[in-house]
Amino acid sequence: MKKIKLNDNCQIPILGLGTFKNNDEKTVVKTILSALKIGYRHIDTAKAYHNEKYIGNALKLSELKREEYFLTTKIKIHPNQDVVRKLINESLKDLQTKYLDLVLIHWPSHDHNLNYETYQVLEEYYEKGIIKSIGVSNFSIHHLKELILRAKIKPQINQVELHPGLNQLPLQKFLISENIALQSYGPFMKGNVFTGSYFDTLNEIAKKYDATIAQIVIAWGLNRNIIMIPMSTNPINLASNFLAKNIKLTEEDIEKINNLNAGRRVYTDPDNNSIYLYKE
Ligand SMILES: NC(=O)c1ccc[n+]([C@@H]2O[C@H](COP(=O)([O-])OP(=O)(O)OC[C@H]3O[C@@H](n4cnc5c(N)ncnc54)[C@H](OP(=O)(O)O)[C@@H]3O)[C@@H](O)[C@H]2O)c1
């Protein structure tokens, strides 16, 4: 599996597994074990997904060594840094690990100082080696610029909504200039890539590569050097999504998918969200 080298020299497998809305204990354990068997070595979770304990149990059952997989979690912002420390400590305990490969601030606030105060705790854990890489999620360019001004340690990743309806090319250009890696979430656009105006183009390209639409969407991200974390609990989809890593799209086909962009969000708008704050 190809890995992306982050600006701190840590490496992240370019294709991983998302776990949002997978929070039934049996399903989580089953999914993680099947994914690891298929070859996934990168798992994305968040405190807010309420599945860290089950993921921790599954990873223990897998008997893989800790250094054999990459584990990301996300925490929300809180004005009290002790609460942020408590959240990270809980994630470490629930995931049954001494360190996390990556921790992201889940959502930005409008208050740039508040964003930095939570990020400062990530920097503290990074310096202690308990978190190997740190970053953000759902940060727009203006959120990032303000954070970079304040940060001691530059964020290594920004994880954002990114799919054929929202290609995030301007954000990617900015991140490349800052040497920050781009990670996509919601690649299937809540099902919209399988229907309507997106279907015809994606299906035509899929036929050309003898692939599925889901594989083409994942491959489009991977071919743009974007870290992809599609979610599935279905063993057939898990296996077929994983094979997208082998698809090399032509520049022309990448461009055709880029051109489907409609600036269309199907998740929360980071500039207009009320879900950034951690509530006990
Ligand atoms: N940072 C953030 O704020 C944020 C927000 C949202 C998501 N995320 C992360 O990004 C990950 C991915 O996003 P997401 O889970 O929202 O959406 P997604 O990966 O775009 O879509 C998941 C859905 O697609 C279906 N699916 C998966 N593979 C398929 C295939 N080959 N063919 C047809 N359907 C398929 C899944 O159903 P089956 O289970 O039946 O396959 C599931 O219903 C999340 O799990 C989470 O880890 C982060």
Ligand as a Chemical Component Dictionary entry (heavy atoms), coordinates in Angstrom:
data_LIG
# 
_chem_comp.id                   LIG 
_chem_comp.type                 NON-POLYMER 
_chem_comp.pdbx_formal_charge   0 
_chem_comp.three_letter_code    LIG 
# 
loop_
_chem_comp_atom.comp_id 
_chem_comp_atom.atom_id 
_chem_comp_atom.alt_atom_id 
_chem_comp_atom.type_symbol 
_chem_comp_atom.charge 
_chem_comp_atom.model_Cartn_x 
_chem_comp_atom.model_Cartn_y 
_chem_comp_atom.model_Cartn_z 
_chem_comp_atom.pdbx_ordinal 
LIG N1  N1  N 0  -14.018 14.690 9.721  1  
LIG C1  C1  C 0  -15.333 14.679 9.588  2  
LIG O1  O1  O 0  -16.049 15.623 9.997  3  
LIG C2  C2  C 0  -15.968 13.490 8.938  4  
LIG C3  C3  C 0  -17.325 13.554 8.522  5  
LIG C4  C4  C 0  -17.870 12.432 7.909  6  
LIG C5  C5  C 0  -17.083 11.303 7.724  7  
LIG N2  N2  N 1  -15.780 11.248 8.171  8  
LIG C6  C6  C 0  -14.926 10.039 8.013  9  
LIG O2  O2  O 0  -14.907 9.671  6.650  10 
LIG C7  C7  C 0  -15.392 8.349  6.507  11 
LIG C8  C8  C 0  -16.121 8.197  5.188  12 
LIG O3  O3  O 0  -17.250 9.041  5.120  13 
LIG P1  P1  P 0  -18.752 8.513  5.320  14 
LIG O4  O4  O 0  -18.773 7.262  6.130  15 
LIG O5  O5  O -1 -19.557 9.647  5.837  16 
LIG O6  O6  O 0  -19.245 8.266  3.858  17 
LIG P2  P2  P 0  -18.821 7.333  2.622  18 
LIG O7  O7  O 0  -17.596 6.555  2.910  19 
LIG O8  O8  O 0  -18.854 8.222  1.446  20 
LIG O9  O9  O 0  -20.069 6.384  2.483  21 
LIG C9  C9  C 0  -20.356 5.308  3.304  22 
LIG C10 C10 C 0  -21.610 4.641  2.736  23 
LIG O10 O10 O 0  -21.326 4.142  1.419  24 
LIG C11 C11 C 0  -21.685 2.767  1.311  25 
LIG N3  N3  N 0  -20.679 2.079  0.501  26 
LIG C12 C12 C 0  -19.389 1.802  0.837  27 
LIG N4  N4  N 0  -18.761 1.161  -0.154 28 
LIG C13 C13 C 0  -19.677 1.019  -1.161 29 
LIG C14 C14 C 0  -19.626 0.418  -2.432 30 
LIG N5  N5  N 0  -18.519 -0.148 -2.883 31 
LIG N6  N6  N 0  -20.760 0.450  -3.193 32 
LIG C15 C15 C 0  -21.902 1.029  -2.739 33 
LIG N7  N7  N 0  -22.009 1.619  -1.519 34 
LIG C16 C16 C 0  -20.897 1.607  -0.731 35 
LIG C17 C17 C 0  -21.674 2.246  2.730  36 
LIG O11 O11 O 0  -22.618 1.204  2.852  37 
LIG P3  P3  P 0  -22.159 -0.322 3.202  38 
LIG O12 O12 O 0  -21.708 -0.276 4.641  39 
LIG O13 O13 O 0  -23.393 -1.095 2.985  40 
LIG O14 O14 O 0  -21.046 -0.676 2.265  41 
LIG C18 C18 C 0  -22.087 3.459  3.548  42 
LIG O15 O15 O 0  -23.490 3.556  3.614  43 
LIG C19 C19 C 0  -16.299 8.188  7.745  44 
LIG O16 O16 O 0  -16.657 6.862  7.993  45 
LIG C20 C20 C 0  -15.463 8.846  8.795  46 
LIG O17 O17 O 0  -14.433 7.991  9.233  47 
LIG C21 C21 C 0  -15.223 12.357 8.747  48 
# 
loop_
_chem_comp_bond.comp_id 
_chem_comp_bond.atom_id_1 
_chem_comp_bond.atom_id_2 
_chem_comp_bond.value_order 
_chem_comp_bond.pdbx_ordinal 
LIG N1  C1  SING 1  
LIG C1  O1  DOUB 2  
LIG C1  C2  SING 3  
LIG C2  C3  SING 4  
LIG C2  C21 DOUB 5  
LIG C3  C4  DOUB 6  
LIG C4  C5  SING 7  
LIG C5  N2  DOUB 8  
LIG N2  C6  SING 9  
LIG N2  C21 SING 10 
LIG C6  O2  SING 11 
LIG C6  C20 SING 12 
LIG O2  C7  SING 13 
LIG C7  C8  SING 14 
LIG C7  C19 SING 15 
LIG C8  O3  SING 16 
LIG O3  P1  SING 17 
LIG P1  O4  DOUB 18 
LIG P1  O5  SING 19 
LIG P1  O6  SING 20 
LIG O6  P2  SING 21 
LIG P2  O7  DOUB 22 
LIG P2  O8  SING 23 
LIG P2  O9  SING 24 
LIG O9  C9  SING 25 
LIG C9  C10 SING 26 
LIG C10 O10 SING 27 
LIG C10 C18 SING 28 
LIG O10 C11 SING 29 
LIG C11 N3  SING 30 
LIG C11 C17 SING 31 
LIG N3  C12 SING 32 
LIG N3  C16 SING 33 
LIG C12 N4  DOUB 34 
LIG N4  C13 SING 35 
LIG C13 C14 SING 36 
LIG C13 C16 DOUB 37 
LIG C14 N5  SING 38 
LIG C14 N6  DOUB 39 
LIG N6  C15 SING 40 
LIG C15 N7  DOUB 41 
LIG N7  C16 SING 42 
LIG C17 O11 SING 43 
LIG C17 C18 SING 44 
LIG O11 P3  SING 45 
LIG P3  O12 DOUB 46 
LIG P3  O13 SING 47 
LIG P3  O14 SING 48 
LIG C18 O15 SING 49 
LIG C19 O16 SING 50 
LIG C19 C20 SING 51 
LIG C20 O17 SING 52 
# 
